[in-house]
Amino acid sequence: MNGELRATITLSAGVKYDIKMEFIEPCGNAHAQLSWSSASQTKQVVPNSRLFTS
């Protein structure tokens, strides 16, 4: 499948959320990125500084 897949969820500032992103590319030329946007922010890649490990 090519293109962008989207989902809409409601998040609250200051709250950490569990995120699981799965990606399968059988052709070997893979690229995936996690982006976010809001009514007051244009779409951008989620910065590493906003991601945490458990």
CHARMM-style PDB file with segment names, atoms N, HN, CA, C and O in Angstrom:
ATOM      1  N   MET     1       0.855  -1.178   0.000  1.00  0.00      PROA
ATOM      2  CA  MET     1       0.000   0.000   0.000  1.00  0.00      PROA
ATOM      3  C   MET     1       0.895   1.233   0.000  1.00  0.00      PROA
ATOM      4  O   MET     1       1.848   1.301   0.777  1.00  0.00      PROA
ATOM      5  N   ASN     2       0.614   2.179  -0.833  1.00  0.00      PROA
ATOM      6  HN  ASN     2      -0.159   2.124  -1.464  1.00  0.00      PROA
ATOM      7  CA  ASN     2       1.339   3.444  -0.876  1.00  0.00      PROA
ATOM      8  C   ASN     2       0.445   4.557  -0.356  1.00  0.00      PROA
ATOM      9  O   ASN     2      -0.778   4.419  -0.323  1.00  0.00      PROA
ATOM     10  N   GLY     3       1.057   5.654   0.049  1.00  0.00      PROA
ATOM     11  HN  GLY     3       2.050   5.767   0.023  1.00  0.00      PROA
ATOM     12  CA  GLY     3       0.275   6.799   0.490  1.00  0.00      PROA
ATOM     13  C   GLY     3       0.316   6.977   1.986  1.00  0.00      PROA
ATOM     14  O   GLY     3       1.064   6.316   2.706  1.00  0.00      PROA
ATOM     15  N   GLU     4      -0.503   7.880   2.415  1.00  0.00      PROA
ATOM     16  HN  GLU     4      -1.110   8.417   1.830  1.00  0.00      PROA
ATOM     17  CA  GLU     4      -0.539   8.240   3.824  1.00  0.00      PROA
ATOM     18  C   GLU     4      -1.753   7.639   4.496  1.00  0.00      PROA
ATOM     19  O   GLU     4      -2.865   7.711   3.973  1.00  0.00      PROA
ATOM     20  N   LEU     5      -1.538   7.049   5.654  1.00  0.00      PROA
ATOM     21  HN  LEU     5      -0.635   6.991   6.080  1.00  0.00      PROA
ATOM     22  CA  LEU     5      -2.636   6.543   6.470  1.00  0.00      PROA
ATOM     23  C   LEU     5      -2.804   7.495   7.643  1.00  0.00      PROA
ATOM     24  O   LEU     5      -1.820   7.936   8.237  1.00  0.00      PROA
ATOM     25  N   ARG     6      -4.042   7.811   7.975  1.00  0.00      PROA
ATOM     26  HN  ARG     6      -4.841   7.453   7.492  1.00  0.00      PROA
ATOM     27  CA  ARG     6      -4.319   8.778   9.035  1.00  0.00      PROA
ATOM     28  C   ARG     6      -5.288   8.199  10.045  1.00  0.00      PROA
ATOM     29  O   ARG     6      -6.106   7.332   9.738  1.00  0.00      PROA
ATOM     30  N   ALA     7      -5.167   8.705  11.255  1.00  0.00      PROA
ATOM     31  HN  ALA     7      -4.502   9.409  11.504  1.00  0.00      PROA
ATOM     32  CA  ALA     7      -6.128   8.403  12.315  1.00  0.00      PROA
ATOM     33  C   ALA     7      -6.265   9.657  13.151  1.00  0.00      PROA
ATOM     34  O   ALA     7      -5.310  10.423  13.283  1.00  0.00      PROA
ATOM     35  N   THR     8      -7.422   9.873  13.710  1.00  0.00      PROA
ATOM     36  HN  THR     8      -8.197   9.250  13.603  1.00  0.00      PROA
ATOM     37  CA  THR     8      -7.659  11.026  14.562  1.00  0.00      PROA
ATOM     38  C   THR     8      -7.891  10.535  15.982  1.00  0.00      PROA
ATOM     39  O   THR     8      -8.745   9.682  16.225  1.00  0.00      PROA
ATOM     40  N   ILE     9      -7.120  11.084  16.920  1.00  0.00      PROA
ATOM     41  HN  ILE     9      -6.426  11.776  16.722  1.00  0.00      PROA
ATOM     42  CA  ILE     9      -7.298  10.764  18.333  1.00  0.00      PROA
ATOM     43  C   ILE     9      -7.219  12.061  19.131  1.00  0.00      PROA
ATOM     44  O   ILE     9      -6.679  13.060  18.655  1.00  0.00      PROA
ATOM     45  N   THR    10      -7.753  12.041  20.330  1.00  0.00      PROA
ATOM     46  HN  THR    10      -8.192  11.230  20.718  1.00  0.00      PROA
ATOM     47  CA  THR    10      -7.693  13.201  21.214  1.00  0.00      PROA
ATOM     48  C   THR    10      -6.604  12.966  22.245  1.00  0.00      PROA
ATOM     49  O   THR    10      -6.600  11.945  22.931  1.00  0.00      PROA
ATOM     50  N   LEU    11      -5.676  13.919  22.353  1.00  0.00      PROA
ATOM     51  HN  LEU    11      -5.679  14.749  21.795  1.00  0.00      PROA
ATOM     52  CA  LEU    11      -4.585  13.837  23.315  1.00  0.00      PROA
ATOM     53  C   LEU    11      -4.670  15.019  24.263  1.00  0.00      PROA
ATOM     54  O   LEU    11      -5.202  16.072  23.913  1.00  0.00      PROA
ATOM     55  N   SER    12      -4.145  14.838  25.457  1.00  0.00      PROA
ATOM     56  HN  SER    12      -3.713  13.982  25.742  1.00  0.00      PROA
ATOM     57  CA  SER    12      -4.073  15.925  26.439  1.00  0.00      PROA
ATOM     58  C   SER    12      -2.621  16.297  26.673  1.00  0.00      PROA
ATOM     59  O   SER    12      -1.764  15.418  26.766  1.00  0.00      PROA
ATOM     60  N   ALA    13      -2.333  17.591  26.769  1.00  0.00      PROA
ATOM     61  HN  ALA    13      -3.030  18.304  26.693  1.00  0.00      PROA
ATOM     62  CA  ALA    13      -0.973  18.069  26.991  1.00  0.00      PROA
ATOM     63  C   ALA    13      -0.419  17.521  28.297  1.00  0.00      PROA
ATOM     64  O   ALA    13      -1.124  17.458  29.304  1.00  0.00      PROA
ATOM     65  N   GLY    14       0.841  17.127  28.271  1.00  0.00      PROA
ATOM     66  HN  GLY    14       1.413  17.179  27.453  1.00  0.00      PROA
ATOM     67  CA  GLY    14       1.518  16.658  29.474  1.00  0.00      PROA
ATOM     68  C   GLY    14       1.285  15.200  29.820  1.00  0.00      PROA
ATOM     69  O   GLY    14       1.858  14.703  30.790  1.00  0.00      PROA
ATOM     70  N   VAL    15       0.460  14.503  29.056  1.00  0.00      PROA
ATOM     71  HN  VAL    15      -0.006  14.907  28.269  1.00  0.00      PROA
ATOM     72  CA  VAL    15       0.159  13.096  29.310  1.00  0.00      PROA
ATOM     73  C   VAL    15       0.958  12.242  28.337  1.00  0.00      PROA
ATOM     74  O   VAL    15       0.981  12.523  27.138  1.00  0.00      PROA
ATOM     75  N   LYS    16       1.619  11.191  28.845  1.00  0.00      PROA
ATOM     76  HN  LYS    16       1.600  10.962  29.819  1.00  0.00      PROA
ATOM     77  CA  LYS    16       2.349  10.260  27.978  1.00  0.00      PROA
ATOM     78  C   LYS    16       1.388   9.157  27.536  1.00  0.00      PROA
ATOM     79  O   LYS    16       0.632   8.624  28.348  1.00  0.00      PROA
ATOM     80  N   TYR    17       1.421   8.819  26.251  1.00  0.00      PROA
ATOM     81  HN  TYR    17       2.035   9.252  25.591  1.00  0.00      PROA
ATOM     82  CA  TYR    17       0.547   7.807  25.676  1.00  0.00      PROA
ATOM     83  C   TYR    17       1.384   6.685  25.086  1.00  0.00      PROA
ATOM     84  O   TYR    17       2.454   6.927  24.530  1.00  0.00      PROA
ATOM     85  N   ASP    18       0.895   5.456  25.208  1.00  0.00      PROA
ATOM     86  HN  ASP    18       0.025   5.259  25.660  1.00  0.00      PROA
ATOM     87  CA  ASP    18       1.539   4.327  24.545  1.00  0.00      PROA
ATOM     88  C   ASP    18       1.196   4.365  23.066  1.00  0.00      PROA
ATOM     89  O   ASP    18       0.032   4.508  22.693  1.00  0.00      PROA
ATOM     90  N   ILE    19       2.211   4.236  22.231  1.00  0.00      PROA
ATOM     91  HN  ILE    19       3.157   4.120  22.534  1.00  0.00      PROA
ATOM     92  CA  ILE    19       2.015   4.229  20.784  1.00  0.00      PROA
ATOM     93  C   ILE    19       2.733   3.016  20.222  1.00  0.00      PROA
ATOM     94  O   ILE    19       3.885   2.749  20.567  1.00  0.00      PROA
ATOM     95  N   LYS    20       2.054   2.292  19.365  1.00  0.00      PROA
ATOM     96  HN  LYS    20       1.119   2.509  19.085  1.00  0.00      PROA
ATOM     97  CA  LYS    20       2.672   1.166  18.670  1.00  0.00      PROA
ATOM     98  C   LYS    20       2.485   1.398  17.179  1.00  0.00      PROA
ATOM     99  O   LYS    20       1.359   1.504  16.691  1.00  0.00      PROA
ATOM    100  N   MET    21       3.590   1.476  16.468  1.00  0.00      PROA
ATOM    101  HN  MET    21       4.504   1.390  16.864  1.00  0.00      PROA
ATOM    102  CA  MET    21       3.547   1.702  15.028  1.00  0.00      PROA
ATOM    103  C   MET    21       4.165   0.487  14.362  1.00  0.00      PROA
ATOM    104  O   MET    21       5.331   0.170  14.598  1.00  0.00      PROA
ATOM    105  N   GLU    22       3.392  -0.191  13.535  1.00  0.00      PROA
ATOM    106  HN  GLU    22       2.445   0.066  13.344  1.00  0.00      PROA
ATOM    107  CA  GLU    22       3.882  -1.367  12.818  1.00  0.00      PROA
ATOM    108  C   GLU    22       3.931  -1.050  11.334  1.00  0.00      PROA
ATOM    109  O   GLU    22       3.051  -0.378  10.795  1.00  0.00      PROA
ATOM    110  N   PHE    23       4.976  -1.544  10.684  1.00  0.00      PROA
ATOM    111  HN  PHE    23       5.692  -2.090  11.121  1.00  0.00      PROA
ATOM    112  CA  PHE    23       5.163  -1.241   9.280  1.00  0.00      PROA
ATOM    113  C   PHE    23       5.791  -2.445   8.600  1.00  0.00      PROA
ATOM    114  O   PHE    23       6.794  -2.976   9.078  1.00  0.00      PROA
ATOM    115  N   ILE    24       5.212  -2.876   7.494  1.00  0.00      PROA
ATOM    116  HN  ILE    24       4.397  -2.444   7.107  1.00  0.00      PROA
ATOM    117  CA  ILE    24       5.739  -3.997   6.711  1.00  0.00      PROA
ATOM    118  C   ILE    24       5.899  -3.529   5.276  1.00  0.00      PROA
ATOM    119  O   ILE    24       4.959  -3.007   4.676  1.00  0.00      PROA
ATOM    120  N   GLU    25       7.097  -3.718   4.728  1.00  0.00      PROA
ATOM    121  HN  GLU    25       7.860  -4.141   5.216  1.00  0.00      PROA
ATOM    122  CA  GLU    25       7.373  -3.341   3.343  1.00  0.00      PROA
ATOM    123  C   GLU    25       8.078  -4.504   2.654  1.00  0.00      PROA
ATOM    124  O   GLU    25       9.281  -4.691   2.833  1.00  0.00      PROA
ATOM    125  N   PRO    26       7.344  -5.282   1.874  1.00  0.00      PROA
ATOM    126  CA  PRO    26       7.942  -6.464   1.251  1.00  0.00      PROA
ATOM    127  C   PRO    26       8.867  -6.149   0.074  1.00  0.00      PROA
ATOM    128  O   PRO    26       9.606  -7.032  -0.362  1.00  0.00      PROA
ATOM    129  N   CYS    27       8.853  -4.940  -0.448  1.00  0.00      PROA
ATOM    130  HN  CYS    27       8.253  -4.223  -0.095  1.00  0.00      PROA
ATOM    131  CA  CYS    27       9.647  -4.619  -1.635  1.00  0.00      PROA
ATOM    132  C   CYS    27      11.040  -4.089  -1.313  1.00  0.00      PROA
ATOM    133  O   CYS    27      11.863  -3.959  -2.219  1.00  0.00      PROA
ATOM    134  N   GLY    28      11.329  -3.781  -0.054  1.00  0.00      PROA
ATOM    135  HN  GLY    28      10.660  -3.887   0.682  1.00  0.00      PROA
ATOM    136  CA  GLY    28      12.662  -3.373   0.343  1.00  0.00      PROA
ATOM    137  C   GLY    28      12.981  -1.897   0.251  1.00  0.00      PROA
ATOM    138  O   GLY    28      14.104  -1.508   0.574  1.00  0.00      PROA
ATOM    139  N   ASN    29      12.054  -1.058  -0.172  1.00  0.00      PROA
ATOM    140  HN  ASN    29      11.143  -1.374  -0.434  1.00  0.00      PROA
ATOM    141  CA  ASN    29      12.298   0.378  -0.277  1.00  0.00      PROA
ATOM    142  C   ASN    29      11.355   1.096   0.693  1.00  0.00      PROA
ATOM    143  O   ASN    29      10.470   1.845   0.279  1.00  0.00      PROA
ATOM    144  N   ALA    30      11.563   0.851   1.991  1.00  0.00      PROA
ATOM    145  HN  ALA    30      12.282   0.242   2.327  1.00  0.00      PROA
ATOM    146  CA  ALA    30      10.612   1.288   3.001  1.00  0.00      PROA
ATOM    147  C   ALA    30      10.930   2.673   3.548  1.00  0.00      PROA
ATOM    148  O   ALA    30      12.091   3.073   3.631  1.00  0.00      PROA
ATOM    149  N   HSD    31       9.882   3.392   3.916  1.00  0.00      PROA
ATOM    150  HN  HSD    31       8.939   3.067   3.848  1.00  0.00      PROA
ATOM    151  CA  HSD    31      10.000   4.665   4.618  1.00  0.00      PROA
ATOM    152  C   HSD    31       8.729   4.855   5.437  1.00  0.00      PROA
ATOM    153  O   HSD    31       7.621   4.756   4.910  1.00  0.00      PROA
ATOM    154  N   ALA    32       8.896   5.127   6.719  1.00  0.00      PROA
ATOM    155  HN  ALA    32       9.796   5.207   7.147  1.00  0.00      PROA
ATOM    156  CA  ALA    32       7.746   5.385   7.586  1.00  0.00      PROA
ATOM    157  C   ALA    32       8.100   6.521   8.519  1.00  0.00      PROA
ATOM    158  O   ALA    32       9.247   6.649   8.948  1.00  0.00      PROA
ATOM    159  N   GLN    33       7.110   7.353   8.836  1.00  0.00      PROA
ATOM    160  HN  GLN    33       6.178   7.249   8.488  1.00  0.00      PROA
ATOM    161  CA  GLN    33       7.326   8.412   9.812  1.00  0.00      PROA
ATOM    162  C   GLN    33       6.031   8.661  10.566  1.00  0.00      PROA
ATOM    163  O   GLN    33       4.939   8.455  10.038  1.00  0.00      PROA
ATOM    164  N   LEU    34       6.169   9.103  11.793  1.00  0.00      PROA
ATOM    165  HN  LEU    34       7.056   9.270  12.222  1.00  0.00      PROA
ATOM    166  CA  LEU    34       5.036   9.418  12.651  1.00  0.00      PROA
ATOM    167  C   LEU    34       4.912  10.928  12.728  1.00  0.00      PROA
ATOM    168  O   LEU    34       5.847  11.608  13.150  1.00  0.00      PROA
ATOM    169  N   SER    35       3.774  11.452  12.327  1.00  0.00      PROA
ATOM    170  HN  SER    35       3.015  10.899  11.984  1.00  0.00      PROA
ATOM    171  CA  SER    35       3.545  12.896  12.312  1.00  0.00      PROA
ATOM    172  C   SER    35       2.356  13.242  13.184  1.00  0.00      PROA
ATOM    173  O   SER    35       1.531  12.390  13.516  1.00  0.00      PROA
ATOM    174  N   TRP    36       2.288  14.510  13.546  1.00  0.00      PROA
ATOM    175  HN  TRP    36       2.958  15.202  13.277  1.00  0.00      PROA
ATOM    176  CA  TRP    36       1.115  14.993  14.276  1.00  0.00      PROA
ATOM    177  C   TRP    36       0.758  16.403  13.807  1.00  0.00      PROA
ATOM    178  O   TRP    36       1.571  17.114  13.216  1.00  0.00      PROA
ATOM    179  N   SER    37      -0.482  16.774  14.092  1.00  0.00      PROA
ATOM    180  HN  SER    37      -1.143  16.197  14.572  1.00  0.00      PROA
ATOM    181  CA  SER    37      -0.962  18.121  13.780  1.00  0.00      PROA
ATOM    182  C   SER    37      -2.143  18.420  14.690  1.00  0.00      PROA
ATOM    183  O   SER    37      -2.688  17.531  15.345  1.00  0.00      PROA
ATOM    184  N   SER    38      -2.522  19.677  14.717  1.00  0.00      PROA
ATOM    185  HN  SER    38      -2.080  20.399  14.185  1.00  0.00      PROA
ATOM    186  CA  SER    38      -3.703  20.087  15.482  1.00  0.00      PROA
ATOM    187  C   SER    38      -4.300  21.305  14.786  1.00  0.00      PROA
ATOM    188  O   SER    38      -3.798  21.759  13.758  1.00  0.00      PROA
ATOM    189  N   ALA    39      -5.359  21.814  15.354  1.00  0.00      PROA
ATOM    190  HN  ALA    39      -5.767  21.445  16.189  1.00  0.00      PROA
ATOM    191  CA  ALA    39      -5.985  23.004  14.778  1.00  0.00      PROA
ATOM    192  C   ALA    39      -5.027  24.195  14.777  1.00  0.00      PROA
ATOM    193  O   ALA    39      -5.148  25.093  13.944  1.00  0.00      PROA
ATOM    194  N   SER    40      -4.072  24.197  15.717  1.00  0.00      PROA
ATOM    195  HN  SER    40      -3.974  23.467  16.393  1.00  0.00      PROA
ATOM    196  CA  SER    40      -3.140  25.323  15.818  1.00  0.00      PROA
ATOM    197  C   SER    40      -1.724  24.974  15.355  1.00  0.00      PROA
ATOM    198  O   SER    40      -0.817  25.796  15.484  1.00  0.00      PROA
ATOM    199  N   GLN    41      -1.526  23.782  14.825  1.00  0.00      PROA
ATOM    200  HN  GLN    41      -2.263  23.114  14.721  1.00  0.00      PROA
ATOM    201  CA  GLN    41      -0.188  23.351  14.407  1.00  0.00      PROA
ATOM    202  C   GLN    41      -0.273  22.587  13.102  1.00  0.00      PROA
ATOM    203  O   GLN    41      -1.071  21.658  12.977  1.00  0.00      PROA
ATOM    204  N   THR    42       0.536  22.966  12.132  1.00  0.00      PROA
ATOM    205  HN  THR    42       1.184  23.721  12.233  1.00  0.00      PROA
ATOM    206  CA  THR    42       0.577  22.235  10.876  1.00  0.00      PROA
ATOM    207  C   THR    42       1.235  20.874  11.093  1.00  0.00      PROA
ATOM    208  O   THR    42       1.922  20.659  12.091  1.00  0.00      PROA
ATOM    209  N   LYS    43       1.022  19.972  10.164  1.00  0.00      PROA
ATOM    210  HN  LYS    43       0.463  20.147   9.352  1.00  0.00      PROA
ATOM    211  CA  LYS    43       1.576  18.622  10.285  1.00  0.00      PROA
ATOM    212  C   LYS    43       3.091  18.672  10.303  1.00  0.00      PROA
ATOM    213  O   LYS    43       3.716  19.345   9.483  1.00  0.00      PROA
ATOM    214  N   GLN    44       3.676  17.946  11.258  1.00  0.00      PROA
ATOM    215  HN  GLN    44       3.168  17.400  11.924  1.00  0.00      PROA
ATOM    216  CA  GLN    44       5.126  17.821  11.335  1.00  0.00      PROA
ATOM    217  C   GLN    44       5.486  16.464  11.926  1.00  0.00      PROA
ATOM    218  O   GLN    44       4.679  15.848  12.623  1.00  0.00      PROA
ATOM    219  N   VAL    45       6.688  16.007  11.647  1.00  0.00      PROA
ATOM    220  HN  VAL    45       7.343  16.507  11.081  1.00  0.00      PROA
ATOM    221  CA  VAL    45       7.171  14.755  12.220  1.00  0.00      PROA
ATOM    222  C   VAL    45       7.294  14.942  13.725  1.00  0.00      PROA
ATOM    223  O   VAL    45       7.783  15.971  14.191  1.00  0.00      PROA
ATOM    224  N   VAL    46       6.847  13.941  14.487  1.00  0.00      PROA
ATOM    225  HN  VAL    46       6.449  13.105  14.109  1.00  0.00      PROA
ATOM    226  CA  VAL    46       6.960  13.999  15.941  1.00  0.00      PROA
ATOM    227  C   VAL    46       8.447  14.008  16.300  1.00  0.00      PROA
ATOM    228  O   VAL    46       9.167  13.081  15.927  1.00  0.00      PROA
ATOM    229  N   PRO    47       8.924  15.028  17.013  1.00  0.00      PROA
ATOM    230  CA  PRO    47      10.347  15.095  17.348  1.00  0.00      PROA
ATOM    231  C   PRO    47      10.749  14.000  18.334  1.00  0.00      PROA
ATOM    232  O   PRO    47       9.961  13.608  19.194  1.00  0.00      PROA
ATOM    233  N   ASN    48      11.979  13.513  18.202  1.00  0.00      PROA
ATOM    234  HN  ASN    48      12.620  13.832  17.503  1.00  0.00      PROA
ATOM    235  CA  ASN    48      12.479  12.478  19.121  1.00  0.00      PROA
ATOM    236  C   ASN    48      12.357  12.912  20.585  1.00  0.00      PROA
ATOM    237  O   ASN    48      12.143  12.080  21.466  1.00  0.00      PROA
ATOM    238  N   SER    49      12.491  14.194  20.833  1.00  0.00      PROA
ATOM    239  HN  SER    49      12.665  14.870  20.117  1.00  0.00      PROA
ATOM    240  CA  SER    49      12.403  14.704  22.219  1.00  0.00      PROA
ATOM    241  C   SER    49      11.033  14.499  22.833  1.00  0.00      PROA
ATOM    242  O   SER    49      10.883  14.603  24.050  1.00  0.00      PROA
ATOM    243  N   ARG    50      10.035  14.212  22.019  1.00  0.00      PROA
ATOM    244  HN  ARG    50      10.157  14.128  21.030  1.00  0.00      PROA
ATOM    245  CA  ARG    50       8.669  13.982  22.515  1.00  0.00      PROA
ATOM    246  C   ARG    50       8.329  12.505  22.626  1.00  0.00      PROA
ATOM    247  O   ARG    50       7.209  12.157  22.999  1.00  0.00      PROA
ATOM    248  N   LEU    51       9.290  11.619  22.304  1.00  0.00      PROA
ATOM    249  HN  LEU    51      10.200  11.902  22.001  1.00  0.00      PROA
ATOM    250  CA  LEU    51       9.093  10.173  22.382  1.00  0.00      PROA
ATOM    251  C   LEU    51       9.884   9.623  23.559  1.00  0.00      PROA
ATOM    252  O   LEU    51      10.987  10.090  23.846  1.00  0.00      PROA
ATOM    253  N   PHE    52       9.321   8.632  24.240  1.00  0.00      PROA
ATOM    254  HN  PHE    52       8.425   8.253  24.007  1.00  0.00      PROA
ATOM    255  CA  PHE    52       9.920   8.063  25.438  1.00  0.00      PROA
ATOM    256  C   PHE    52       9.871   6.536  25.365  1.00  0.00      PROA
ATOM    257  O   PHE    52       9.007   5.971  24.694  1.00  0.00      PROA
ATOM    258  N   THR    53      10.782   5.883  26.044  1.00  0.00      PROA
ATOM    259  HN  THR    53      11.484   6.342  26.589  1.00  0.00      PROA
ATOM    260  CA  THR    53      10.726   4.423  26.177  1.00  0.00      PROA
ATOM    261  C   THR    53      10.221   4.099  27.571  1.00  0.00      PROA
ATOM    262  O   THR    53      10.326   4.913  28.488  1.00  0.00      PROA
ATOM    263  N   SER    54       9.677   2.913  27.719  1.00  0.00      PROA
ATOM    264  HN  SER    54       9.592   2.251  26.974  1.00  0.00      PROA
ATOM    265  CA  SER    54       9.128   2.530  29.015  1.00  0.00      PROA
ATOM    266  C   SER    54      10.193   2.049  29.968  1.00  0.00      PROA
ATOM    267  OT1 SER    54       9.888   1.689  31.105  1.00  0.00      PROA
TER     268      SER     54
END
